Amino acid sequence: MLKSKKEMLEDAKFVKEINGYWFVWYGGHGVHIYDERGEEVEFYNVGPFNEEGTTLEKVKDSCLPAYKYFILGIDDEEINS
């Protein structure tokens, strides 16, 4: 479902834009990735599930590796080899 930028950012605890993709965290464990049209293109989880949520620092650290993996199709093992 397409979301406006206002809807996308409403209630967000963290937002990062990388090359036209928006990484949005509303809390909990999940990070949503939206394209420039507002369509959710991916969703991934951060942190251990035996904790109530994850930390802002872990979410921030997850964005670039997630961009490489989900958007570019490259994982860190391929980058380092």
ROMIZA-228113 format. One record per residue: chain; x, y, z of N, C-alpha, C, CB in turn. Coordinates in steps of 0.001 Angstrom, whole numbers. Glycine has a CB too. Example, Ala and Ser with C-alpha at 12.3 -4.5 7.8 and 13.67 -1.06 7.14 Angstrom:
2
<node c="A" n_xx="13190" n_yy="-5690" n_zz="7800" ca_xx="12300" ca_yy="-4500" ca_zz="7800" c_xx="13200" c_yy="-3300" c_zz="7800" cb_xx="11308" cb_yy="-4473" cb_zz="9046"/>
<node c="A" n_xx="12850" n_yy="-2250" n_zz="7080" ca_xx="13670" ca_yy="-1060" ca_zz="7140" c_xx="12900" c_yy="30" c_zz="7870" cb_xx="14084" cb_yy="-598" cb_zz="5725"/>
# end
This chain:
81
<node c="A" n_xx="838" n_yy="-1175" n_zz="0" ca_xx="0" ca_yy="0" ca_zz="0" c_xx="888" c_yy="1246" c_zz="0" cb_xx="-956" cb_yy="-6" cb_zz="1217"/>
<node c="A" n_xx="598" n_yy="2186" n_zz="-844" ca_xx="1363" ca_yy="3420" ca_zz="-919" c_xx="1008" c_yy="4323" c_zz="247" cb_xx="1112" cb_yy="4136" cb_zz="-2249"/>
<node c="A" n_xx="2017" n_yy="4965" n_zz="798" ca_xx="1817" ca_yy="5897" ca_zz="1895" c_xx="2379" c_yy="7248" c_zz="1491" cb_xx="2484" cb_yy="5384" cb_zz="3200"/>
<node c="A" n_xx="1722" n_yy="8299" n_zz="1949" ca_xx="2292" ca_yy="9630" ca_zz="1749" c_xx="3481" c_yy="9766" c_zz="2698" cb_xx="1222" cb_yy="10767" cb_zz="1998"/>
<node c="A" n_xx="4318" n_yy="10733" n_zz="2410" ca_xx="5489" ca_yy="10945" ca_zz="3267" c_xx="5033" c_yy="11266" c_zz="4694" cb_xx="6384" cb_yy="12094" cb_zz="2707"/>
<node c="A" n_xx="3970" n_yy="12021" n_zz="4815" ca_xx="3446" ca_yy="12371" ca_zz="6142" c_xx="3007" c_yy="11109" c_zz="6882" cb_xx="2259" cb_yy="13365" cb_zz="6020"/>
<node c="A" n_xx="2277" n_yy="10225" n_zz="6207" ca_xx="1838" ca_yy="8970" ca_zz="6829" c_xx="3037" c_yy="8093" c_zz="7187" cb_xx="885" cb_yy="8206" cb_zz="5889"/>
<node c="A" n_xx="4021" n_yy="8068" n_zz="6301" ca_xx="5197" ca_yy="7246" ca_zz="6495" c_xx="5957" c_yy="7665" c_zz="7754" cb_xx="6103" cb_yy="7330" cb_zz="5273"/>
<node c="A" n_xx="6039" n_yy="8961" n_zz="7982" ca_xx="6851" ca_yy="9484" ca_zz="9070" c_xx="6074" c_yy="9676" c_zz="10371" cb_xx="7459" cb_yy="10784" cb_zz="8657"/>
<node c="A" n_xx="4752" n_yy="9595" n_zz="10286" ca_xx="3927" ca_yy="9787" ca_zz="11465" c_xx="4241" c_yy="8716" c_zz="12505" cb_xx="2437" cb_yy="9761" cb_zz="11093"/>
<node c="A" n_xx="4500" n_yy="9137" n_zz="13717" ca_xx="4793" ca_yy="8245" ca_zz="14844" c_xx="6130" c_yy="7516" c_zz="14723" cb_xx="3695" cb_yy="7234" cb_zz="14978"/>
<node c="A" n_xx="6951" n_yy="7868" n_zz="13744" ca_xx="8256" ca_yy="7216" ca_zz="13598" c_xx="9192" c_yy="7658" c_zz="14719" cb_xx="8880" cb_yy="7540" cb_zz="12218"/>
<node c="A" n_xx="9962" n_yy="6710" n_zz="15224" ca_xx="10971" ca_yy="7011" ca_zz="16223" c_xx="12332" c_yy="7262" c_zz="15575" cb_xx="11068" cb_yy="5874" cb_zz="17232"/>
<node c="A" n_xx="12500" n_yy="6779" n_zz="14343" ca_xx="13749" ca_yy="6981" ca_zz="13610" c_xx="13460" c_yy="6881" c_zz="12118" cb_xx="14833" cb_yy="5940" cb_zz="14038"/>
<node c="A" n_xx="14091" n_yy="7770" n_zz="11339" ca_xx="13947" ca_yy="7773" ca_zz="9881" c_xx="15318" c_yy="8045" c_zz="9270" cb_xx="12894" cb_yy="8843" cb_zz="9407"/>
<node c="A" n_xx="15668" n_yy="7256" n_zz="8274" ca_xx="16917" ca_yy="7487" ca_zz="7536" c_xx="16630" c_yy="7265" c_zz="6058" cb_xx="18075" cb_yy="6539" cb_zz="8038"/>
<node c="A" n_xx="17116" n_yy="8176" n_zz="5226" ca_xx="16950" ca_yy="8061" ca_zz="3782" c_xx="18298" c_yy="7670" c_zz="3170" cb_xx="16417" cb_yy="9402" cb_zz="3165"/>
<node c="A" n_xx="18286" n_yy="6626" n_zz="2347" ca_xx="19477" ca_yy="6210" ca_zz="1615" c_xx="19087" c_yy="6049" c_zz="151" cb_xx="20078" cb_yy="4879" cb_zz="2197"/>
<node c="A" n_xx="19601" n_yy="6927" n_zz="-706" ca_xx="19368" ca_yy="6853" ca_zz="-2154" c_xx="17909" c_yy="6654" c_zz="-2534" cb_xx="20177" cb_yy="5738" cb_zz="-2735"/>
<node c="A" n_xx="17030" n_yy="7424" n_zz="-1926" ca_xx="15613" ca_yy="7365" ca_zz="-2267" c_xx="14813" c_yy="6308" c_zz="-1533" cb_xx="15475" cb_yy="7138" cb_zz="-3703"/>
<node c="A" n_xx="15446" n_yy="5547" n_zz="-665" ca_xx="14749" ca_yy="4553" ca_zz="158" c_xx="14711" c_yy="5060" c_zz="1589" cb_xx="15447" cb_yy="3150" cb_zz="80"/>
<node c="A" n_xx="13541" n_yy="4939" n_zz="2204" ca_xx="13322" ca_yy="5437" ca_zz="3557" c_xx="13267" c_yy="4263" c_zz="4524" cb_xx="12023" cb_yy="6275" cb_zz="3636"/>
<node c="A" n_xx="14138" n_yy="4302" n_zz="5520" ca_xx="14171" ca_yy="3301" ca_zz="6575" c_xx="13446" c_yy="3911" c_zz="7770" cb_xx="15653" cb_yy="2870" cb_zz="6938"/>
<node c="A" n_xx="12345" n_yy="3281" n_zz="8160" ca_xx="11490" ca_yy="3865" ca_zz="9194" c_xx="11282" c_yy="2847" c_zz="10304" cb_xx="10125" cb_yy="4318" cb_zz="8602"/>
<node c="A" n_xx="11550" n_yy="3293" n_zz="11518" ca_xx="11377" ca_yy="2452" ca_zz="12707" c_xx="10356" c_yy="3120" c_zz="13604" cb_xx="12733" cb_yy="2231" cb_zz="13466"/>
<node c="A" n_xx="9324" n_yy="2366" n_zz="13948" ca_xx="8257" ca_yy="2879" ca_zz="14802" c_xx="8370" c_yy="2365" c_zz="16229" cb_xx="6908" cb_yy="2505" cb_zz="14231"/>
<node c="A" n_xx="9398" n_yy="1576" n_zz="16497" ca_xx="9561" ca_yy="944" ca_zz="17800" c_xx="9498" c_yy="-570" c_zz="17619" cb_xx="8472" cb_yy="1434" cb_zz="18804"/>
<node c="A" n_xx="9655" n_yy="-1289" n_zz="18689" ca_xx="9642" ca_yy="-2746" ca_zz="18592" c_xx="10896" c_yy="-3256" c_zz="17918" cb_xx="8414" cb_yy="-3221" cb_zz="17833"/>
<node c="A" n_xx="10750" n_yy="-4291" n_zz="17104" ca_xx="11896" ca_yy="-4900" ca_zz="16433" c_xx="11949" c_yy="-4622" c_zz="14936" cb_xx="11878" cb_yy="-6376" cb_zz="16657"/>
<node c="A" n_xx="10853" n_yy="-4175" n_zz="14346" ca_xx="10761" ca_yy="-4087" ca_zz="12893" c_xx="11148" c_yy="-2757" c_zz="12300" cb_xx="9403" cb_yy="-4396" cb_zz="12481"/>
<node c="A" n_xx="11855" n_yy="-2826" n_zz="11162" ca_xx="12210" ca_yy="-1640" ca_zz="10380" c_xx="11558" c_yy="-1791" c_zz="9006" cb_xx="13781" cb_yy="-1466" cb_zz="10260"/>
<node c="A" n_xx="10850" n_yy="-770" n_zz="8581" ca_xx="10173" ca_yy="-757" ca_zz="7290" c_xx="11045" c_yy="-9" c_zz="6291" cb_xx="8761" cb_yy="-104" cb_zz="7399"/>
<node c="A" n_xx="11111" n_yy="-506" n_zz="5059" ca_xx="11813" ca_yy="204" ca_zz="3989" c_xx="10774" c_yy="595" c_zz="2937" cb_xx="12963" cb_yy="-683" cb_zz="3359"/>
<node c="A" n_xx="10681" n_yy="1909" n_zz="2660" ca_xx="9756" ca_yy="2445" ca_zz="1670" c_xx="10552" c_yy="3043" c_zz="519" cb_xx="8814" cb_yy="3506" cb_zz="2302"/>
<node c="A" n_xx="10006" n_yy="2932" n_zz="-689" ca_xx="10632" ca_yy="3609" ca_zz="-1826" c_xx="10121" c_yy="5048" c_zz="-1896" cb_xx="10338" cb_yy="2852" cb_zz="-3161"/>
<node c="A" n_xx="10585" n_yy="5801" n_zz="-2902" ca_xx="10224" ca_yy="7218" ca_zz="-2992" c_xx="8740" c_yy="7443" c_zz="-3252" cb_xx="11023" cb_yy="7878" cb_zz="-4081"/>
<node c="A" n_xx="8030" n_yy="6411" n_zz="-3719" ca_xx="6582" ca_yy="6533" ca_zz="-3931" c_xx="5788" c_yy="6270" c_zz="-2668" cb_xx="6130" cb_yy="5581" cb_zz="-5014"/>
<node c="A" n_xx="6468" n_yy="5757" n_zz="-1617" ca_xx="5776" ca_yy="5443" ca_zz="-374" c_xx="5326" c_yy="4004" c_zz="-282" cb_xx="4599" cb_yy="6333" cb_zz="-215"/>
<node c="A" n_xx="5796" n_yy="3173" n_zz="-1217" ca_xx="5445" ca_yy="1753" ca_zz="-1176" c_xx="6451" c_yy="1010" c_zz="-307" cb_xx="5403" cb_yy="1145" cb_zz="-2609"/>
<node c="A" n_xx="5931" n_yy="197" n_zz="608" ca_xx="6828" ca_yy="-603" ca_zz="1431" c_xx="7420" c_yy="-1700" c_zz="560" cb_xx="6085" cb_yy="-1203" cb_zz="2667"/>
<node c="A" n_xx="8747" n_yy="-1710" n_zz="471" ca_xx="9426" ca_yy="-2681" ca_zz="-384" c_xx="10088" c_yy="-3789" c_zz="414" cb_xx="10458" cb_yy="-1987" cb_zz="-1237"/>
<node c="A" n_xx="10261" n_yy="-3566" n_zz="1713" ca_xx="10893" ca_yy="-4588" ca_zz="2556" c_xx="10613" c_yy="-4277" c_zz="4013" cb_xx="12422" cb_yy="-4662" cb_zz="2300"/>
<node c="A" n_xx="10730" n_yy="-5297" n_zz="4829" ca_xx="10587" ca_yy="-5179" ca_zz="6272" c_xx="11570" c_yy="-6163" c_zz="6881" cb_xx="9105" cb_yy="-5456" cb_zz="6749"/>
<node c="A" n_xx="12292" n_yy="-5734" n_zz="7895" ca_xx="13222" ca_yy="-6652" ca_zz="8553" c_xx="13224" c_yy="-6382" c_zz="10050" cb_xx="14653" cb_yy="-6508" cb_zz="7969"/>
<node c="A" n_xx="13708" n_yy="-7353" n_zz="10810" ca_xx="13743" ca_yy="-7259" ca_zz="12260" c_xx="15163" c_yy="-7034" c_zz="12756" cb_xx="13158" cb_yy="-8517" cb_zz="12888"/>
<node c="A" n_xx="15248" n_yy="-6327" n_zz="13881" ca_xx="16530" ca_yy="-6012" ca_zz="14502" c_xx="16477" c_yy="-6415" c_zz="15971" cb_xx="16870" cb_yy="-4498" cb_zz="14353"/>
<node c="A" n_xx="17533" n_yy="-7051" n_zz="16430" ca_xx="17654" ca_yy="-7366" ca_zz="17851" c_xx="17017" c_yy="-8684" c_zz="18232" cb_xx="17047" cb_yy="-6279" cb_zz="18663"/>
<node c="A" n_xx="17370" n_yy="-9173" n_zz="19423" ca_xx="16843" ca_yy="-10454" ca_zz="19899" c_xx="15384" c_yy="-10343" c_zz="20347" cb_xx="17697" cb_yy="-10976" cb_zz="21051"/>
<node c="A" n_xx="14621" n_yy="-11380" n_zz="20068" ca_xx="13197" ca_yy="-11356" ca_zz="20392" c_xx="12902" c_yy="-11659" c_zz="21853" cb_xx="12470" cb_yy="-12335" cb_zz="19532"/>
<node c="A" n_xx="13912" n_yy="-12042" n_zz="22620" ca_xx="13667" ca_yy="-12252" ca_zz="24043" c_xx="13664" c_yy="-10926" c_zz="24799" cb_xx="14722" cb_yy="-13195" cb_zz="24633"/>
<node c="A" n_xx="13914" n_yy="-9833" n_zz="24096" ca_xx="13804" ca_yy="-8493" ca_zz="24656" c_xx="12548" c_yy="-7842" c_zz="24085" cb_xx="15079" cb_yy="-7639" cb_zz="24344"/>
<node c="A" n_xx="11997" n_yy="-6882" n_zz="24834" ca_xx="10746" ca_yy="-6250" ca_zz="24417" c_xx="10870" c_yy="-5488" c_zz="23103" cb_xx="10267" cb_yy="-5315" cb_zz="25492"/>
<node c="A" n_xx="11993" n_yy="-4876" n_zz="22855" ca_xx="12237" ca_yy="-4135" ca_zz="21621" c_xx="13721" c_yy="-4114" c_zz="21353" cb_xx="11674" cb_yy="-2696" cb_zz="21703"/>
<node c="A" n_xx="14122" n_yy="-3292" n_zz="20436" ca_xx="15549" ca_yy="-3136" ca_zz="20164" c_xx="15947" c_yy="-1709" c_zz="20512" cb_xx="15886" cb_yy="-3466" cb_zz="18670"/>
<node c="A" n_xx="17190" n_yy="-1369" n_zz="20292" ca_xx="17657" ca_yy="-24" ca_zz="20627" c_xx="17780" c_yy="828" c_zz="19367" cb_xx="19009" cb_yy="-87" cb_zz="21363"/>
<node c="A" n_xx="17748" n_yy="2117" n_zz="19568" ca_xx="17924" ca_yy="3049" ca_zz="18457" c_xx="19283" c_yy="2831" c_zz="17804" cb_xx="17785" cb_yy="4510" cb_zz="18941"/>
<node c="A" n_xx="20295" n_yy="2596" n_zz="18601" ca_xx="21645" ca_yy="2377" ca_zz="18063" c_xx="21686" c_yy="1160" c_zz="17136" cb_xx="22653" cb_yy="2194" cb_zz="19211"/>
<node c="A" n_xx="21027" n_yy="66" n_zz="17530" ca_xx="20998" ca_yy="-1135" ca_zz="16686" c_xx="20241" c_yy="-875" c_zz="15385" cb_xx="20351" cb_yy="-2309" cb_zz="17444"/>
<node c="A" n_xx="19169" n_yy="-93" n_zz="15474" ca_xx="18408" ca_yy="250" ca_zz="14272" c_xx="19276" c_yy="1081" c_zz="13333" cb_xx="17111" cb_yy="1021" cb_zz="14640"/>
<node c="A" n_xx="19948" n_yy="2096" n_zz="13873" ca_xx="20827" ca_yy="2940" ca_zz="13053" c_xx="21908" c_yy="2102" c_zz="12369" cb_xx="21479" cb_yy="4039" cb_zz="13917"/>
<node c="A" n_xx="22524" n_yy="1207" n_zz="13135" ca_xx="23596" ca_yy="362" ca_zz="12599" c_xx="23102" c_yy="-625" c_zz="11547" cb_xx="24261" cb_yy="-396" cb_zz="13723"/>
<node c="A" n_xx="21808" n_yy="-921" n_zz="11544" ca_xx="21263" ca_yy="-1917" ca_zz="10612" c_xx="20945" c_yy="-1365" c_zz="9232" cb_xx="20024" cb_yy="-2515" cb_zz="11187"/>
<node c="A" n_xx="20812" n_yy="-56" n_zz="9090" ca_xx="20297" ca_yy="519" ca_zz="7840" c_xx="21195" c_yy="279" c_zz="6635" cb_xx="20097" cb_yy="1991" cb_zz="8010"/>
<node c="A" n_xx="22468" n_yy="584" n_zz="6728" ca_xx="23344" ca_yy="418" ca_zz="5565" c_xx="23491" c_yy="-1049" c_zz="5163" cb_xx="24717" cb_yy="1011" cb_zz="5856"/>
<node c="A" n_xx="23744" n_yy="-1977" n_zz="6112" ca_xx="23782" ca_yy="-3389" ca_zz="5704" c_xx="22449" c_yy="-3863" c_zz="5107" cb_xx="24146" cb_yy="-4265" cb_zz="6902"/>
<node c="A" n_xx="21330" n_yy="-3392" n_zz="5647" ca_xx="20025" ca_yy="-3773" ca_zz="5102" c_xx="19843" c_yy="-3219" c_zz="3696" cb_xx="18893" cb_yy="-3278" cb_zz="6015"/>
<node c="A" n_xx="20280" n_yy="-1979" n_zz="3464" ca_xx="20206" ca_yy="-1391" ca_zz="2122" c_xx="21007" c_yy="-2233" c_zz="1129" cb_xx="20729" cb_yy="68" cb_zz="2133"/>
<node c="A" n_xx="22231" n_yy="-2589" n_zz="1510" ca_xx="23069" ca_yy="-3402" ca_zz="635" c_xx="22425" c_yy="-4754" c_zz="346" cb_xx="24446" cb_yy="-3601" cb_zz="1259"/>
<node c="A" n_xx="21869" n_yy="-5375" n_zz="1367" ca_xx="21312" ca_yy="-6725" ca_zz="1220" c_xx="19972" c_yy="-6719" c_zz="487" cb_xx="21143" cb_yy="-7371" cb_zz="2590"/>
<node c="A" n_xx="19022" n_yy="-5927" n_zz="972" ca_xx="17659" ca_yy="-5972" ca_zz="417" c_xx="17510" c_yy="-5200" c_zz="-889" cb_xx="16681" cb_yy="-5426" cb_zz="1424"/>
<node c="A" n_xx="18196" n_yy="-4081" n_zz="-1024" ca_xx="18012" ca_yy="-3235" ca_zz="-2203" c_xx="19040" c_yy="-3569" c_zz="-3289" cb_xx="18115" cb_yy="-1751" cb_zz="-1815"/>
<node c="A" n_xx="20304" n_yy="-3705" n_zz="-2908" ca_xx="21349" ca_yy="-3986" ca_zz="-3895" c_xx="21594" c_yy="-5474" c_zz="-4105" cb_xx="22631" cb_yy="-3328" cb_zz="-3477"/>
<node c="A" n_xx="21119" n_yy="-6308" n_zz="-3185" ca_xx="21296" ca_yy="-7752" ca_zz="-3318" c_xx="22706" c_yy="-8226" c_zz="-2998" cb_xx="20940" cb_yy="-8174" cb_zz="-4702"/>
<node c="A" n_xx="23407" n_yy="-7479" n_zz="-2157" ca_xx="24786" ca_yy="-7826" ca_zz="-1785" c_xx="24823" c_yy="-8089" c_zz="-291" cb_xx="25793" cb_yy="-6689" cb_zz="-2178"/>
<node c="A" n_xx="25402" n_yy="-9211" n_zz="119" ca_xx="25571" ca_yy="-9400" ca_zz="1554" c_xx="27016" c_yy="-9123" c_zz="1943" cb_xx="25162" cb_yy="-10827" cb_zz="1971"/>
<node c="A" n_xx="27271" n_yy="-8928" n_zz="3214" ca_xx="28600" ca_yy="-8536" ca_zz="3688" c_xx="29660" c_yy="-9564" c_zz="3345" cb_xx="28576" cb_yy="-8316" cb_zz="5181"/>
<node c="A" n_xx="29307" n_yy="-10831" n_zz="3306" ca_xx="30289" ca_yy="-11851" ca_zz="2951" c_xx="30777" c_yy="-11668" c_zz="1520" cb_xx="29695" cb_yy="-13248" cb_zz="3128"/>
<node c="A" n_xx="29883" n_yy="-11301" n_zz="607" ca_xx="30276" ca_yy="-11052" ca_zz="-776" c_xx="31147" c_yy="-9802" c_zz="-879" cb_xx="29036" cb_yy="-10910" cb_zz="-1667"/>
<node c="A" n_xx="30847" n_yy="-8790" n_zz="-88" ca_xx="31605" ca_yy="-7541" ca_zz="-120" c_xx="33035" c_yy="-7789" c_zz="368" cb_xx="30913" cb_yy="-6454" cb_zz="748"/>
<node c="A" n_xx="33178" n_yy="-8603" n_zz="1410" ca_xx="34488" ca_yy="-8831" ca_zz="2017" c_xx="35315" c_yy="-9879" c_zz="1299" cb_xx="34319" cb_yy="-9236" cb_zz="3441"/>
<node c="A" n_xx="34758" n_yy="-10579" n_zz="321" ca_xx="35546" ca_yy="-11639" ca_zz="-351" c_xx="36170" c_yy="-11138" c_zz="-1637" cb_xx="34665" cb_yy="-12857" cb_zz="-652"/>
# end
